[in-house]
Amino acid sequence: MSPLPCPYCKNPLALTLDFIVKHPAVQCPHCQTILNFKVDKEATEKMKKGLREIEDMKKKYSKIAKFG
């Protein structure tokens, strides 16, 4: 999966979902455009729950599977 590009300058942004949830407003390091990824609280909570479930599954199966 390729990194999300800045909608203004098209340079790749090294952002993860976890980072965006913690910091919904960010500035492009290339062109200094302000990007606002703010979503409603319910959607954010659902995503956080899903990410926790993924991490729990990784821990549960870490002895029999390798995750990239």
TIKOL-16843 format. One line per 8 residues: for each residue x, y, z of N, C-alpha, C, O, CB. Coordinates in nm, 2 decimals, decimal comma. Glycine has a CB too. Example, Ala and Ser with C-alpha at 12.3 -4.5 7.8 and 13.67 -1.06 7.14 Angstrom:
2
1,32 -0,57 0,78 1,23 -0,45 0,78 1,32 -0,33 0,78 1,42 -0,33 0,85 1,13 -0,45 0,90; 1,28 -0,22 0,71 1,37 -0,11 0,71 1,29 0,00 0,79 1,34 0,11 0,80 1,41 -0,06 0,57
//
This chain:
68
0,08 -0,12 0,00 0,00 0,00 0,00 0,09 0,12 0,00 0,18 0,14 0,08 -0,10 0,00 0,12; 0,06 0,21 -0,09 0,15 0,33 -0,10 0,10 0,44 0,00 -0,02 0,44 0,04 0,14 0,39 -0,25; 0,19 0,52 0,04 0,16 0,63 0,14 0,06 0,73 0,09 0,06 0,75 -0,03 0,28 0,70 0,19; -0,02 0,78 0,17 -0,12 0,88 0,14 -0,04 1,01 0,09 0,05 1,06 0,16 -0,21 0,92 0,26; -0,08 1,06 -0,03 -0,01 1,18 -0,08 -0,08 1,31 -0,03 -0,20 1,30 0,01 -0,01 1,19 -0,23; 0,00 1,41 -0,02 -0,06 1,54 0,02 -0,15 1,58 -0,10 -0,11 1,58 -0,21 0,05 1,65 0,04; -0,28 1,63 -0,07 -0,36 1,66 -0,18 -0,32 1,79 -0,26 -0,36 1,81 -0,37 -0,50 1,68 -0,13; -0,23 1,87 -0,20 -0,19 1,99 -0,26 -0,06 1,97 -0,35 -0,06 2,00 -0,47 -0,16 2,10 -0,16
0,05 1,92 -0,28 0,18 1,90 -0,35 0,20 1,76 -0,40 0,30 1,74 -0,48 0,29 1,94 -0,26; 0,12 1,67 -0,36 0,13 1,53 -0,41 0,25 1,45 -0,36 0,27 1,33 -0,40 0,13 1,52 -0,56; 0,33 1,50 -0,27 0,43 1,43 -0,20 0,38 1,33 -0,10 0,27 1,36 -0,04 0,54 1,53 -0,14; 0,44 1,22 -0,08 0,39 1,12 0,01 0,40 1,17 0,16 0,50 1,23 0,19 0,46 0,98 0,00; 0,30 1,14 0,24 0,30 1,17 0,38 0,31 1,04 0,45 0,24 0,94 0,43 0,17 1,24 0,42; 0,40 1,03 0,55 0,43 0,91 0,63 0,34 0,91 0,75 0,38 0,92 0,86 0,58 0,90 0,67; 0,21 0,90 0,72 0,11 0,90 0,83 0,05 0,76 0,85 0,02 0,69 0,75 0,00 1,00 0,80; 0,02 0,72 0,97 -0,05 0,60 1,00 -0,18 0,63 1,06 -0,21 0,75 1,10 0,03 0,51 1,10
-0,28 0,54 1,06 -0,41 0,56 1,11 -0,40 0,60 1,26 -0,47 0,69 1,31 -0,50 0,44 1,10; -0,31 0,53 1,33 -0,29 0,56 1,47 -0,25 0,71 1,49 -0,30 0,78 1,58 -0,19 0,47 1,54; -0,15 0,75 1,41 -0,11 0,89 1,42 -0,22 0,99 1,39 -0,23 1,09 1,46 0,01 0,92 1,33; -0,30 0,96 1,29 -0,40 1,05 1,24 -0,51 1,06 1,35 -0,56 1,17 1,38 -0,47 1,00 1,11; -0,54 0,95 1,42 -0,64 0,96 1,53 -0,59 1,04 1,64 -0,67 1,12 1,70 -0,67 0,81 1,58; -0,46 1,03 1,68 -0,41 1,11 1,79 -0,39 1,26 1,75 -0,39 1,34 1,83 -0,28 1,05 1,83; -0,36 1,28 1,62 -0,33 1,42 1,57 -0,41 1,44 1,44 -0,35 1,43 1,33 -0,17 1,44 1,55; -0,54 1,48 1,46 -0,62 1,49 1,34 -0,59 1,61 1,25 -0,62 1,61 1,13 -0,76 1,50 1,38
-0,52 1,71 1,30 -0,48 1,82 1,21 -0,33 1,82 1,20 -0,26 1,82 1,31 -0,53 1,96 1,27; -0,28 1,80 1,08 -0,13 1,80 1,06 -0,09 1,89 0,95 -0,17 1,94 0,87 -0,09 1,65 1,03; 0,04 1,92 0,94 0,09 2,01 0,84 0,18 1,93 0,75 0,27 1,85 0,80 0,17 2,13 0,90; 0,17 1,94 0,62 0,25 1,87 0,52 0,40 1,92 0,54 0,42 2,04 0,54 0,20 1,89 0,37; 0,49 1,83 0,56 0,63 1,87 0,58 0,69 1,93 0,45 0,80 1,99 0,45 0,72 1,76 0,63; 0,63 1,91 0,33 0,69 1,95 0,21 0,64 2,09 0,17 0,71 2,18 0,12 0,65 1,85 0,10; 0,50 2,12 0,18 0,45 2,24 0,13 0,38 2,32 0,24 0,33 2,43 0,22 0,35 2,22 0,02; 0,38 2,27 0,37 0,32 2,33 0,48 0,17 2,35 0,48 0,11 2,43 0,55 0,38 2,47 0,50
0,10 2,28 0,39 -0,05 2,28 0,39 -0,10 2,22 0,51 -0,05 2,11 0,55 -0,10 2,21 0,26; -0,20 2,27 0,57 -0,27 2,21 0,69 -0,37 2,12 0,64 -0,46 2,15 0,56 -0,33 2,32 0,78; -0,37 1,99 0,70 -0,46 1,89 0,66 -0,54 1,85 0,79 -0,48 1,83 0,89 -0,39 1,76 0,61; -0,67 1,85 0,77 -0,76 1,82 0,89 -0,83 1,69 0,86 -0,91 1,68 0,77 -0,86 1,93 0,91; -0,80 1,59 0,94 -0,86 1,45 0,93 -0,96 1,43 1,04 -0,99 1,31 1,06 -0,75 1,35 0,93; -1,01 1,53 1,10 -1,11 1,51 1,21 -1,23 1,44 1,16 -1,30 1,48 1,06 -1,14 1,65 1,27; -1,27 1,34 1,24 -1,40 1,27 1,21 -1,48 1,26 1,34 -1,42 1,30 1,45 -1,37 1,12 1,16; -1,60 1,22 1,34 -1,68 1,22 1,46 -1,63 1,12 1,56 -1,56 1,02 1,52 -1,83 1,19 1,43
-1,66 1,14 1,69 -1,61 1,06 1,80 -1,64 0,91 1,78 -1,56 0,82 1,81 -1,66 1,11 1,93; -1,77 0,88 1,74 -1,81 0,74 1,72 -1,72 0,66 1,62 -1,68 0,55 1,65 -1,96 0,74 1,68; -1,69 0,72 1,51 -1,61 0,66 1,41 -1,47 0,64 1,46 -1,41 0,53 1,44 -1,60 0,75 1,28; -1,42 0,74 1,54 -1,28 0,72 1,60 -1,28 0,61 1,70 -1,18 0,53 1,70 -1,24 0,86 1,66; -1,38 0,60 1,78 -1,38 0,49 1,88 -1,39 0,36 1,82 -1,33 0,26 1,86 -1,50 0,52 1,98; -1,47 0,34 1,71 -1,48 0,22 1,64 -1,35 0,17 1,58 -1,31 0,06 1,59 -1,59 0,22 1,53; -1,28 0,27 1,52 -1,15 0,24 1,46 -1,05 0,20 1,57 -0,97 0,10 1,55 -1,10 0,36 1,38; -1,05 0,27 1,68 -0,96 0,24 1,79 -0,99 0,10 1,84 -0,89 0,02 1,87 -0,97 0,34 1,91
-1,11 0,06 1,85 -1,15 -0,07 1,90 -1,10 -0,18 1,80 -1,05 -0,28 1,84 -1,31 -0,08 1,92; -1,12 -0,15 1,67 -1,07 -0,24 1,57 -0,92 -0,26 1,57 -0,87 -0,37 1,56 -1,11 -0,20 1,43; -0,85 -0,15 1,59 -0,70 -0,16 1,60 -0,66 -0,24 1,72 -0,56 -0,31 1,72 -0,64 -0,02 1,60; -0,73 -0,22 1,84 -0,70 -0,30 1,96 -0,72 -0,45 1,93 -0,64 -0,53 1,98 -0,78 -0,25 2,08; -0,83 -0,48 1,86 -0,86 -0,62 1,84 -0,75 -0,68 1,75 -0,71 -0,80 1,77 -1,00 -0,63 1,77; -0,71 -0,61 1,65 -0,60 -0,66 1,56 -0,47 -0,68 1,64 -0,41 -0,79 1,63 -0,57 -0,55 1,45; -0,44 -0,59 1,73 -0,32 -0,61 1,82 -0,33 -0,73 1,91 -0,24 -0,80 1,93 -0,29 -0,48 1,90; -0,45 -0,75 1,96 -0,48 -0,86 2,05 -0,46 -0,99 1,97 -0,40 -1,09 2,02 -0,62 -0,86 2,11
-0,51 -1,00 1,85 -0,50 -1,12 1,76 -0,35 -1,14 1,73 -0,31 -1,26 1,73 -0,58 -1,10 1,63; -0,27 -1,04 1,70 -0,13 -1,05 1,68 -0,06 -1,12 1,80 0,02 -1,21 1,78 -0,07 -0,92 1,64; -0,09 -1,07 1,92 -0,03 -1,12 2,04 -0,07 -1,27 2,06 0,01 -1,35 2,09 -0,07 -1,04 2,16; -0,20 -1,30 2,04 -0,25 -1,43 2,06 -0,18 -1,53 1,97 -0,15 -1,65 2,01 -0,40 -1,44 2,04; -0,16 -1,50 1,84 -0,10 -1,59 1,74 0,05 -1,56 1,71 0,10 -1,62 1,61 -0,18 -1,58 1,62; 0,11 -1,49 1,79 0,25 -1,45 1,76 0,35 -1,57 1,76 0,45 -1,57 1,70 0,30 -1,35 1,86; 0,31 -1,68 1,83 0,40 -1,80 1,84 0,38 -1,89 1,72 0,47 -1,97 1,69 0,38 -1,87 1,97; 0,27 -1,87 1,65 0,25 -1,96 1,53 0,24 -1,89 1,40 0,23 -1,95 1,29 0,12 -2,04 1,55
0,24 -1,75 1,40 0,23 -1,68 1,28 0,32 -1,55 1,29 0,35 -1,50 1,39 0,08 -1,63 1,25; 0,37 -1,51 1,17 0,45 -1,39 1,16 0,37 -1,28 1,09 0,32 -1,30 0,98 0,58 -1,42 1,09; 0,36 -1,16 1,15 0,29 -1,05 1,10 0,39 -0,95 1,05 0,48 -0,91 1,12 0,19 -0,99 1,20; 0,36 -0,89 0,93 0,45 -0,80 0,86 0,43 -0,66 0,90 0,50 -0,57 0,85 0,45 -0,81 0,72
//
